[in-house]
Amino acid sequence: MTLFMQWLDMHPLFWPLFIFTARILDVSIGTLRTIFVIRGSHVLAPLLGFIEVIIWVLAITGVLTHLDHWYNILAYAAGFATGNAVGILMEKKLAIGMQAIRLISCTRSAAVASGLRLAGYRVTEVKGHGYKSEISLSFVVVPRRDTPMVLKVAQSIDPEVFSTVEDIRSTNLHDYRSPVPPTGWRSIFKRK
């Protein structure tokens, strides 16, 4: 470790670059760690926390041992801000977890539910009374990465469908989609 610190001392721009990069890493990891804590991950959250703190200690060491260099402090702050943005982007790309989607359609409720079933999603329908007429609430639980597709299917059937989406902390649902029968060339391989 001492050899690495000496190498960083060789050029005045090495420390700010290292501090900036380290802060991006540790803040991004911290964002993911927070998500895993909220989701109740007992293994991944502590592991990410361990890595996050090691990186943070190295970054803060560079700032505190060179307080006379203002650009190290600037690199620390810029790395923190950039790390937040990178962490949010990583979380969106990973789309960790499950979501419950509620769809309310006043005019085409049965068609929305049928369309989602045809797309392979498991849908639970509940009949209800709305402001002017009977309505149907459709409930769908899917992984977060599938949420945009569910909303797209529902809105293509009923452009005025009202939807709410909530994160689910845990679920015992393992099979959230019905098997969609193969079509086209895929059906050839499924024949018995």
C-alpha positions as CSV (number, residue, x, y, z in Angstrom):
1,M,0.0,0.0,0.0
2,T,2.9,2.3,0.8
3,L,4.3,1.8,-2.7
4,F,0.9,2.7,-4.2
5,M,0.8,5.9,-2.2
6,Q,4.4,6.8,-3.2
7,W,3.4,6.2,-6.9
8,L,0.4,8.6,-6.4
9,D,2.8,11.3,-5.0
10,M,4.9,11.2,-8.2
11,H,2.7,13.5,-10.2
12,P,0.3,16.2,-8.8
13,L,-2.6,15.0,-10.9
14,F,-2.5,11.4,-9.8
15,W,-4.1,12.1,-6.4
16,P,-7.1,14.1,-7.7
17,L,-7.7,11.5,-10.4
18,F,-7.5,8.7,-7.9
19,I,-9.7,10.5,-5.3
20,F,-12.3,11.3,-8.0
21,T,-12.4,7.7,-9.3
22,A,-12.5,6.2,-5.8
23,R,-15.4,8.4,-4.8
24,I,-17.4,7.4,-7.9
25,L,-16.8,3.8,-7.0
26,D,-17.6,4.0,-3.3
27,V,-20.7,6.2,-3.7
28,S,-22.0,4.0,-6.5
29,I,-21.5,0.9,-4.3
30,G,-23.1,2.7,-1.4
31,T,-26.2,3.4,-3.5
32,L,-26.5,-0.3,-4.4
33,R,-25.8,-1.3,-0.8
34,T,-28.6,0.9,0.4
35,I,-31.0,-0.8,-2.1
36,F,-29.9,-4.2,-0.9
37,V,-30.4,-3.2,2.8
38,I,-33.9,-2.0,2.0
39,R,-34.6,-5.3,0.2
40,G,-33.3,-7.3,3.2
41,S,-30.2,-8.9,1.6
42,H,-28.2,-10.3,4.5
43,V,-25.2,-11.3,2.5
44,L,-24.7,-8.8,-0.3
45,A,-25.4,-5.6,1.7
46,P,-22.6,-6.2,4.3
47,L,-20.2,-7.3,1.5
48,L,-20.8,-4.2,-0.5
49,G,-20.5,-2.1,2.7
50,F,-17.1,-3.6,3.4
51,I,-15.8,-2.8,-0.1
52,E,-17.3,0.7,0.1
53,V,-15.6,1.6,3.3
54,I,-12.2,0.3,2.1
55,I,-12.4,2.5,-1.0
56,W,-13.6,5.5,1.1
57,V,-10.7,5.2,3.5
58,L,-8.2,5.3,0.6
59,A,-9.9,8.3,-0.9
60,I,-10.2,10.3,2.3
61,T,-6.5,9.5,3.1
62,G,-5.6,11.3,-0.1
63,V,-7.6,14.3,0.9
64,L,-6.4,14.5,4.5
65,T,-2.7,13.9,3.8
66,H,-2.7,16.7,1.2
67,L,-5.0,19.3,2.6
68,D,-2.9,22.0,1.1
69,H,-4.0,20.9,-2.4
70,W,-7.4,22.4,-3.0
71,Y,-7.9,20.3,-6.2
72,N,-8.0,17.1,-4.0
73,I,-10.9,18.5,-2.1
74,L,-12.6,19.5,-5.4
75,A,-12.0,16.0,-6.8
76,Y,-13.5,14.4,-3.6
77,A,-16.7,16.5,-3.9
78,A,-17.0,16.0,-7.7
79,G,-16.5,12.2,-7.2
80,F,-19.3,12.2,-4.7
81,A,-21.7,14.0,-7.0
82,T,-20.8,11.9,-10.0
83,G,-21.0,8.7,-7.9
84,N,-24.6,9.5,-7.0
85,A,-25.5,9.9,-10.6
86,V,-23.6,6.7,-11.6
87,G,-25.2,4.8,-8.7
88,I,-28.7,5.8,-9.8
89,L,-28.0,4.8,-13.4
90,M,-26.6,1.4,-12.3
91,E,-29.6,0.8,-10.2
92,K,-32.0,1.6,-13.1
93,K,-30.0,-0.7,-15.4
94,L,-29.9,-3.6,-12.9
95,A,-33.7,-3.1,-12.1
96,I,-33.4,-5.2,-8.9
97,G,-36.6,-6.4,-7.2
98,M,-40.2,-7.0,-7.9
99,Q,-43.0,-4.5,-8.5
100,A,-46.8,-4.6,-8.1
101,I,-48.7,-2.9,-10.8
102,R,-52.4,-1.9,-10.4
103,L,-54.2,-1.1,-13.6
104,I,-57.7,0.5,-13.6
105,S,-59.6,0.8,-16.8
106,C,-63.1,2.3,-17.0
107,T,-64.0,1.2,-20.5
108,R,-61.7,-1.7,-21.6
109,S,-60.9,-3.5,-18.3
110,A,-61.5,-7.0,-19.6
111,A,-59.4,-6.3,-22.7
112,V,-56.5,-5.0,-20.7
113,A,-56.5,-8.1,-18.5
114,S,-56.8,-10.4,-21.5
115,G,-54.1,-8.6,-23.4
116,L,-51.7,-9.0,-20.5
117,R,-52.6,-12.7,-20.2
118,L,-51.9,-13.1,-23.9
119,A,-48.5,-11.4,-23.3
120,G,-47.9,-14.1,-20.7
121,Y,-48.3,-12.2,-17.5
122,R,-50.3,-13.5,-14.6
123,V,-53.1,-11.1,-13.9
124,T,-55.6,-11.0,-11.0
125,E,-58.8,-9.1,-11.8
126,V,-61.1,-7.5,-9.2
127,K,-64.4,-6.0,-10.2
128,G,-65.4,-2.7,-8.6
129,H,-67.6,0.3,-8.8
130,G,-66.1,3.5,-10.1
131,Y,-67.5,7.0,-10.3
132,K,-69.8,6.4,-13.2
133,S,-69.7,2.7,-14.0
134,E,-68.3,-0.7,-13.1
135,I,-64.6,-1.0,-13.4
136,S,-62.0,-3.7,-13.2
137,L,-58.7,-3.6,-11.3
138,S,-56.0,-5.7,-12.7
139,F,-53.1,-6.7,-10.4
140,V,-49.8,-7.8,-11.9
141,V,-46.5,-8.7,-10.0
142,V,-43.4,-8.7,-12.2
143,P,-39.7,-8.1,-11.9
144,R,-38.9,-4.3,-12.3
145,R,-37.3,-4.8,-15.7
146,D,-40.7,-6.0,-17.0
147,T,-42.7,-3.1,-15.6
148,P,-42.3,-0.9,-18.7
149,M,-43.6,-3.7,-21.0
150,V,-46.7,-4.3,-18.8
151,L,-47.5,-0.6,-18.9
152,K,-46.9,-0.5,-22.7
153,V,-49.2,-3.5,-23.3
154,A,-52.0,-2.0,-21.1
155,Q,-51.7,1.5,-22.7
156,S,-51.8,0.0,-26.2
157,I,-55.1,-1.6,-25.3
158,D,-56.6,1.3,-23.4
159,P,-54.7,4.7,-23.7
160,E,-56.6,6.0,-20.7
161,V,-55.7,3.2,-18.3
162,F,-54.8,4.4,-14.9
163,S,-51.8,2.7,-13.3
164,T,-49.9,2.7,-10.1
165,V,-46.6,0.9,-9.4
166,E,-45.1,-0.1,-6.1
167,D,-41.9,-1.7,-5.1
168,I,-42.3,-5.0,-3.3
169,R,-39.8,-5.9,-0.6
170,S,-40.3,-9.6,-0.8
171,T,-42.6,-12.1,-2.4
172,N,-43.0,-15.8,-2.6
173,L,-43.9,-15.5,-6.3
174,H,-41.3,-17.4,-8.4
175,D,-43.3,-17.9,-11.6
176,Y,-44.7,-14.5,-12.5
177,R,-45.3,-15.3,-16.2
178,S,-47.4,-18.0,-17.8
179,P,-45.6,-19.9,-20.5
180,V,-46.3,-18.4,-23.9
181,P,-46.8,-21.0,-26.5
182,P,-44.0,-20.9,-29.1
183,T,-44.8,-19.5,-32.5
184,G,-43.1,-19.5,-35.8
185,W,-39.8,-21.4,-36.2
186,R,-39.7,-22.0,-32.4
187,S,-42.8,-24.2,-32.5
188,I,-41.0,-26.7,-34.8
189,F,-38.5,-27.5,-32.0
190,K,-41.3,-27.9,-29.4
191,R,-43.3,-30.6,-31.4
192,K,-43.3,-34.1,-30.1
